[in-house]
Amino acid sequence: MVAEHVPQPLLLTWADIAAAAEDLEPDARSLLLELVRAKNPSSAASVATADGPWYVRNIHVRGHIGVGEQAVDLPLRHTKGLTIVTARNGTGKTSVADGARHVLSGGTKRSYQVLTENVHYPQREIVVTVSNGRQDVEIICGKDEVVKWRDGERALSSPPADWSEAFARYMPVLLYPEMSQVIQDPSNLHTFLKDALELTALEELQAILKTDREKGSAARRTVEAAHRAALDGILKDTDSELVTELLAYGAFPDEEQQARIWARAATLPATAPPPLGLPDNWAVDPQLRERAKDALAKLEAASSSDVTGTNALLNILQKVLAPGDGLLDALRTQDVCPVCREAGHDWVGRATDEANRLKTATTGLRAAILATKTAMKGLGVCFPAPLPASLRQRLADLTDPATDLRVKQWDRLVRIAADLANQTPSEVALNEALNESHDLALWYGAVRTELLDRRDDLIAAQATVRAHIGSWLDVLRREQPAVTRLAVANKLDGKVDQWIRTAREEIFAPIGKEVMTLWSILNPDADLKLTGIALAGGTKIRRTVALDLADGDVALPTGKNSSAVLSTGQRNALSLATYLPRATQPGSPFGFLILDDPIHAFDTWRVRYLARHLLTLAERFQIVVFTHDDRLWRELRGLGATPTHMRMDRRGDGQPQVRVRHVASPGIQRLDEIQRILGAEKASPIGTTPAVASMTLAMCRQAVDTEVVAQIEILARRVGSPEATVIAELKRARKTLDQLALLNDYARRASLRTINVNGFTPTVRALNGAAHGRAPEGDPHLWVRQTRKIIKAVQEIGD
């Protein structure tokens, strides 16, 4: 049971909104009236929408999608009534409808993708003429897709803004690509329906408030960032009382709290802490390392030679070889070795050579020792200086558990560096020490930088703490108005959201009721019932449509996927059921509706239901329906209506032309084609006289049969005969006379006059004879005239 709807006051204009301000709290009232004054709205409507209803007089399309160089002109009766435009798929009906939609919308962006250019002819030309019965307006679009407006003799201008806004709201043109979006995904229903609601003023107010709220939120973030920066500076100074106050008061203290903070900041020390006494960092010089390595290698080579004890042996040899000793002088003269007393071995020469060799080796060892000492002394810069007590304490304060090991490593390297002056290490031991020193230098470099940065930050914090506080409070004073406005804007935004929801529900209530009514019209014999429909969700995001469906008397679960139970035909019916109430709202300035293929996926019964509803709408609107399906036209004729029927055909090769013709009946259409052929035959004969007569009679029979069958189907719909029965009866009535008899039978059942079959028997027999190769002699034009009489008689039954 649906609760009785109690109307609520609506705020649809800026004047309504201003009046509603009186019921708000003072701060919200003040802000709302300020926004209304800044908007300075104009309530006057332009001539375009105020002078409606408007009807479409003519549609001209050239060089657009499937329409090439040969333009399509669709003249329409610019008044209430129904026009059916039929065409095979690929003829260009959607191209014409899309062109009309583009210009009538003022060039509004499509919700679907389409390649608008025609590949054969690049010069687009779309002109839609609309009329209100007193004046005509041409809406024009050229190659660039820019839409222009020409009112009478005036120059081209942009379409009036309220015309485009009204089109977006009422959407008087519905193309299948737009309808299919709802068919494929019913969640698109919200946009499809919500756009029909005239909530422009409220939504503009909501957008303005969004801007204010974004500015206020940005101001709040700026103050909070300044507060954090001040707090960080004070934390470095470790003034616990000031930190406590800043944390307690937050980023937005009142004036009394600000004064307390200033008083506390004035007591902070401004002196810098004592220096840290950090030693400079060091580095292991690769060149010094290589030089020491080379010196150790040379020393090792010199030390490993046979020059050990060289000095004592050299002294002995020098004494033996020195003149002045009588005995040695005699031994030298006699060449007698003073050691072994053997003669003739040139001991003097051999002793001299050995003395020279030992002298040279001694000189090299001394040089290697000196070079090693020099290299070891130079390596002192590759090791750390002794660790100062102040730094040792700072390192002890660090929380890194590896710091103690680093301090021990530091002290050990200092001792190694001191020992280098007195001791010569091995090459392996020296490399290990230098590698350790390099590793320690890297660690100390990072620690030293951190300690210096901390000291610099502490100096800056102590020296500029009042600047931190002052900067934050300056930002607070500067941004306070926007932050204060934010709170009011948030409160007012909630009120506007409530107004939108109320207006949405109130405006949609009659639309929703009509949606359910139209659904029942399009689905009277279906078990699935639509028991409720409403716009749901938020007013900014998560907008949805709530569908209440029932299978017979059993309600189906509601939710996001509730529409998944709908078939394609039912979804199509749902999109039409939601579209038509939107497009036919009483406030629409458009007296026309243009529908592209609305019976897609409809079975015959649903086509019949839609035909009845369109006839009802045609009493108030000019309705133009594009379709590839003749069923709608036949159902309308079956209901006794005589809508305007136009057909679009594509003719020719290479550069095909789309022709638009008024169709009185399918039979007359064929006879017109015959007359066109016979007229061309006079200038250029197409065959012998018997051949032309046979062709004419065969085509005349097709015209009669087509007209009779169409009338039978129309009358069968009128009397409610099942489609299967009609098909079976037509299958049995293969001959023209049998079909005419069946037509008379349906005419009698419909209480209509019958056709005098006997009066047309000779003509019918002649037509049948031609179909079997027995064409009688006679003037082909005469057969056409006689056939036209038969068709006219058939038409009079339906009339």
Secondary structure, DSSP 8 states (H G I E B T S, - for coil): ------------SHHHHHHHGGGS-HHHHHHHHHHHHHH-------HHHHT--BEEEEEEEESBTTB-SS-EEEE---SSEEEEEEE-TTSSHHHHHHHHHHHHTTS---SS----B-SS----EEEEEEE-SS-EEEEEE-TT--EEEEETTS--B---HHHHHHHHHH--EE-HHHHHHHHH-GGGHHHHHHTTS--HHHHHHHHHHHHHHHHHHHHHHHHHHHHHHHHHHHHHHT-HHHHHHHHHH-SS--HHHHHHHHHHHTTS-----------------HHHHHHHHHHHHHHHHHHTSS-TTHHHHHHHHHHHHSS--HHHHHHHHHTB-TTT--BSS-HHHHHHHHHHHHHHHHHHHHHHHHHHHHHHHHGGGGS-----HHHHHHHHHS--TTHHHHHHHHHHHHHHHHHTTT----HHHHHHHHHHHHHHHHHHHHHHHHHHHHHHHHHHHHHHHHHHHHHHHHHHHHHHHHHHHHHHHHHHHHHHHHHHHHHHHHHHHHHHHHHHHHHHHH-TT-SEEEEEEEEEE-SSS-EEEEEEEEETTEE---STTGGGG--HHHHHHHHHHHHHHHHT-TT--B-EEEEESTTTT--HHHHHHHHHHHHHHTTTSEEEEEES-THHHHHHHHTT---EEEEEEEE-SSS-EEEEEE-S-HHHHHHHHHHHHHHHHHHS--S-HHHHHHHHHHHHHHHHHHHHHHHHHHHHHHHT--HHHHHHHHHH--SHHHHHHHHHHHHHHTT-----TGGGHHHHHHHHHHHTT----S-HHHHHHHHHHHHHHHHHHH-
